[in-house]
Amino acid sequence: MEPAWEPDPEETYRMAEVIYPDWQPPLEERTEPEPARPPKLDPFANAWTADRLMAEEFAPPRWAVPGLIPEGLSLLAGAPKAGKSWLSLNLALGIAAGAPVLGEVTVDPGEVLYLALEDTPRRLQSRMGKILGSDPAPAGLTLLTEFPTLPAGGADAICGWLDTRPNARMVVIDVFVKMRGATPTGMSPYDADYLAMGRAKRIADTYGIAVVLVHHLRKMAADDFTAELSGTNGIVGAADTIMALKRPRGEADGVLHITGRDVDEAERAMRFDPETGTWELLAGAAIDHTLHRTRAAILAYLRQSPGATPKAISDALGEDRDTIRRTCSRMADDGQLRRRDGGRYFPPDTGTVPGVPESQTLL
């Protein structure tokens, strides 16, 4: 007995399409193509063996300012009105013109984008006129006083500017808080800081340029100047180079503290000329340029508060704690202070210290 004939579903569908062009198979019989799977990533695709890595020859980092600002993400921090905006504008004008900066440092020329988000065009014109003097303004410096935040299109806009300027050397964001954008809901302060810094670092690393973020210092002094940066350690951890400009109010001399991945840790003495609006590096150790003023301030404070520690003196004077500690030690060695066990200091003409047993002699 022959099996009963059964229609071929595929043939039936083909005939139906000819007779009824608009006909569709039942919904449950339709087959959807599987979505394309993303290619599987190999996490070891860019792995190095130790011998290959040591044999590789890498190009040296490009420097916006040799010895000071390499390619990558840099922070330039300082207290309000310390002169960090004057310093960053000095650097931007010098690089755009290919002229020496800070009085002595030769730089390669290149285009610079300067986002002066706390200034007005009139103030920028006034400051540049003072810095330039009789020199012409460089066409390679682009300035804006308004710009979207990095997550709201600012990062893409900066990349678009860099795409058309292969000779670009530096981007300055003054100040970073104006560009970082809002903190995502539920994100920890550390993660938010690291994310915000990462957006700027990605630009620097992608284009091989220096991105300088002008930032603020806290009021409280610390032994490590990086601990004085406003924000969490996410700020410090994401930066390639950190610079802190410290200048006492009313003083022309200041100290630029520097540390980073591609720079030598250093303290450089600097002087600001208010007549020309320019900063210059001073020769020699930073402490040699601040010693006289600092020693006088320490002695004056100790005459009012004998027995103070370097920490207390630093907090009272608003000076760098490490500088105060070293200066007190040198003053004691030079006979300008008297020192007791426990690190307390007294004026040199101190005899018997009130409240201190005479058996506890001064050293």
C-alpha positions in Angstrom: 0.0 0.0 0.0 1.5 3.3 -1.1 1.8 6.0 1.6 -0.7 8.8 1.5 0.5 11.8 -0.4 1.5 14.8 1.7 2.0 18.2 0.2 5.5 19.7 0.3 5.4 22.8 2.4 8.1 24.5 0.4 6.3 23.8 -2.9 3.1 25.0 -1.4 4.6 28.3 -0.3 6.2 28.8 -3.8 2.8 28.2 -5.5 1.1 30.5 -3.1 3.6 33.3 -3.8 2.7 33.0 -7.5 -1.0 33.0 -7.1 -1.2 35.3 -4.1 1.8 37.7 -4.2 0.8 39.3 -0.9 0.5 36.0 1.0 2.7 35.4 4.0 3.3 32.1 5.8 1.8 31.8 9.3 3.6 33.8 11.9 4.7 30.7 13.9 6.3 29.3 10.7 8.4 32.3 9.8 12.1 32.0 10.4 14.1 35.1 11.5 17.8 35.4 10.7 20.0 35.1 13.8 21.5 38.4 14.8 25.1 38.7 13.8 27.5 38.0 16.7 30.2 40.5 17.4 33.7 39.2 16.6 35.3 37.4 19.6 38.1 39.6 21.0 41.4 38.0 21.9 42.7 39.7 25.1 46.2 38.5 24.3 46.3 39.9 20.8 48.5 42.8 21.9 50.6 40.8 24.4 54.3 41.2 24.6 56.9 38.7 25.7 59.6 40.3 27.9 62.4 39.8 25.3 60.3 41.3 22.5 59.3 44.3 24.6 62.9 45.0 25.6 64.0 44.7 22.0 61.4 47.1 20.7 62.4 50.7 19.8 59.8 53.3 20.8 59.7 56.9 19.8 60.5 59.2 22.7 57.6 61.3 24.1 56.9 64.6 22.4 57.3 67.6 24.6 55.1 70.7 24.5 57.5 72.3 26.9 60.8 70.2 27.2 61.4 69.0 30.8 58.1 70.3 32.0 55.0 69.2 29.9 55.3 66.0 27.8 52.5 64.6 25.7 49.7 63.1 27.8 47.4 64.5 30.4 48.9 67.2 32.7 47.4 69.1 35.7 48.5 72.6 36.4 47.1 73.4 39.9 47.3 76.4 42.1 45.4 78.5 44.6 43.0 81.2 43.3 44.9 84.2 41.9 48.3 82.3 42.2 49.0 83.1 38.5 48.2 79.7 36.9 46.1 81.2 34.1 48.9 83.7 33.4 51.3 80.8 33.3 49.2 78.7 30.9 48.6 81.6 28.6 52.4 82.3 28.6 53.0 78.7 27.5 50.2 78.8 24.9 51.5 82.0 23.2 55.1 80.8 23.2 54.3 77.4 21.6 52.0 78.9 19.0 54.7 81.4 18.1 57.6 78.9 18.4 59.2 81.4 20.9 61.1 80.5 24.1 58.9 80.2 27.2 59.6 80.9 30.9 62.6 83.0 29.9 64.8 80.2 28.7 63.0 77.1 27.4 63.1 76.5 23.6 59.9 74.9 22.3 58.9 73.5 18.9 56.1 75.5 17.3 52.7 74.1 16.9 49.0 75.0 17.1 47.4 75.4 20.5 43.7 75.3 21.5 43.1 77.4 24.6 39.7 77.2 26.4 39.7 80.2 28.7 36.4 79.4 30.4 36.7 81.9 33.3 37.7 84.8 31.1 36.1 87.2 28.6 37.5 88.1 25.2 38.3 91.6 26.5 40.3 90.2 29.4 42.2 87.8 27.1 43.0 90.6 24.8 44.4 92.7 27.6 46.5 89.9 29.0 47.9 88.9 25.6 48.7 92.5 24.9 50.8 92.7 28.1 52.6 89.4 27.5 53.3 90.0 23.8 54.4 93.6 24.1 55.5 94.6 20.6 55.5 91.0 19.3 52.8 90.0 16.8 50.0 87.7 18.0 50.5 84.1 16.7 47.8 82.8 14.3 48.4 79.3 15.6 46.6 80.0 18.9 42.8 79.4 18.9 40.9 80.8 21.9 37.4 80.2 23.1 35.6 81.5 26.2 32.6 79.2 25.9 32.6 75.5 25.2 30.4 72.4 25.9 31.4 70.0 28.6 33.5 66.9 27.5 30.6 64.5 27.8 28.1 66.9 26.1 30.0 67.1 22.9 33.1 69.0 24.0 35.4 66.0 23.6 34.1 65.3 20.1 34.6 69.0 19.2 38.2 69.0 20.4 38.9 65.9 18.4 37.3 67.5 15.3 39.7 70.5 15.8 42.7 68.2 16.1 41.7 66.2 13.1 42.3 69.2 10.9 45.5 70.3 12.6 48.2 67.7 12.5 50.7 70.2 13.8 48.8 70.8 17.0 51.0 70.6 20.2 48.8 71.4 23.1 45.2 71.8 24.4 44.6 73.9 27.5 41.4 73.7 29.5 41.1 76.5 32.0 39.5 75.5 34.2 38.8 71.7 34.3 35.8 72.0 36.6 34.0 73.9 33.8 34.5 71.0 31.3 34.2 67.8 33.3 30.4 67.6 33.2 27.9 66.3 35.8 28.7 63.3 38.0 26.6 60.3 36.9 23.9 59.3 39.4 25.1 56.7 41.9 28.8 56.9 41.0 31.4 57.3 43.7 33.4 60.5 43.8 36.6 58.6 43.0 35.1 56.9 40.0 33.5 60.1 38.8 36.9 61.9 39.0 38.7 59.1 37.2 36.0 59.0 34.5 36.1 62.8 33.9 39.9 62.7 33.7 39.8 59.7 31.4 37.9 61.7 28.8 40.6 64.3 28.6 43.4 61.6 28.7 41.8 59.7 25.8 42.2 62.8 23.7 45.8 63.3 24.6 46.7 59.6 24.0 44.8 59.4 20.8 46.5 62.4 19.2 49.9 62.2 20.9 49.6 65.8 22.3 49.7 67.5 25.6 46.3 68.3 27.2 46.7 70.6 30.2 43.9 70.9 32.7 44.1 74.0 35.0 42.9 73.0 38.4 42.6 74.2 42.0 44.4 73.4 45.2 42.8 72.9 48.6 43.5 75.5 51.3 44.9 72.9 53.7 48.6 72.2 53.2 50.1 68.7 53.1 53.5 67.0 53.1 52.8 65.7 49.6 51.7 68.5 47.3 49.6 66.0 45.2 47.4 65.6 48.3 46.5 69.2 48.0 44.7 68.8 44.7 41.0 69.5 44.9 39.0 66.2 44.4 39.8 62.6 45.1 42.8 60.4 44.3 41.0 59.7 41.0 42.3 63.1 39.8 45.9 62.2 40.8 45.8 58.7 39.5 44.6 59.5 36.0 47.1 62.4 35.3 50.4 61.7 33.6 52.0 64.9 35.0 51.1 67.0 38.0 52.3 70.6 38.5 51.4 72.8 41.5 52.2 76.5 41.4 52.6 78.0 44.8 53.1 81.7 45.3 52.3 83.6 48.6 49.9 86.5 48.1 51.7 89.7 47.2 55.0 87.9 46.4 56.6 87.8 42.9 58.5 84.6 43.6 56.8 81.2 43.5 57.7 77.5 43.4 56.5 75.1 40.7 56.3 71.5 42.1 56.5 68.9 39.4 56.0 65.1 39.4 54.9 62.6 36.8 55.5 59.5 34.7 57.8 61.1 32.1 59.2 64.0 34.1 61.8 64.1 36.9 60.3 65.1 40.2 61.5 68.6 40.9 60.8 72.0 42.5 61.6 75.0 40.3 61.7 78.5 41.5 59.8 81.0 39.4 59.3 84.7 39.3 56.2 86.6 38.0 56.7 90.0 36.4 53.3 91.9 36.8 54.5 94.6 34.3 54.8 92.1 31.5 52.5 89.4 32.8 55.3 86.8 32.2 56.7 83.9 34.3 60.4 82.9 34.2 62.3 80.1 35.7 65.0 81.0 38.2 68.4 79.2 38.3 69.3 77.1 41.4 67.3 75.3 44.0 63.8 76.6 44.7 64.5 77.0 48.5 67.5 79.4 47.7 65.0 81.9 46.3 62.5 81.7 49.1 64.8 81.3 52.0 65.2 84.9 53.2 61.5 85.6 53.1 60.6 82.3 54.7 63.2 82.5 57.4 61.9 86.0 58.4 58.3 84.7 58.5 59.2 81.7 60.6 61.1 83.7 63.2 58.3 86.3 63.5 55.8 83.5 64.1 57.9 81.8 66.7 58.4 85.0 68.6 54.6 85.0 69.1 54.2 81.2 69.3 57.5 79.7 70.7 57.7 75.9 70.7 55.7 75.4 67.5 56.3 72.5 65.2 57.0 72.8 61.5 53.4 71.6 60.8 51.9 74.3 63.0 54.2 76.9 61.4 53.3 75.7 57.9 49.6 75.8 58.6 49.8 79.3 60.1 51.9 80.8 57.3 50.2 78.9 54.5 53.6 77.7 53.2 54.6 74.3 51.9 55.2 71.9 54.8 58.3 70.3 53.5 59.9 73.7 52.8 59.1 74.9 56.3 60.5 71.7 57.9 63.8 72.0 56.0 64.1 75.7 56.6 63.6 75.3 60.3 66.3 72.6 60.4 68.7 74.8 58.5 68.0 77.8 60.7 68.7 75.7 63.8 72.0 74.5 62.2 72.9 78.2 61.5 72.0 79.3 65.0 69.0 81.3 63.9 66.6 79.0 65.9 66.8 76.7 68.9 65.5 73.2 68.6 64.1 70.8 71.2 63.5 67.0 71.1 60.1 66.4 69.5 60.8 68.8 66.7 59.7 72.0 68.4 61.5 75.3 67.6 62.1 78.5 69.6 63.7 81.9 68.7 67.5 82.0 69.1 67.4 84.3 72.1 65.0 82.0 74.1 66.3 81.2 77.6 64.2 79.4 80.0 61.0 78.3 78.3 57.9 79.0 80.3 56.2 75.8 81.5 59.2 73.7 80.5 61.4 72.2 83.2 64.9 73.6 83.1 66.3 70.1 83.0 64.8 69.7 79.6 67.4 71.8 78.0 67.3 73.2 74.5 69.5 71.6 71.9 
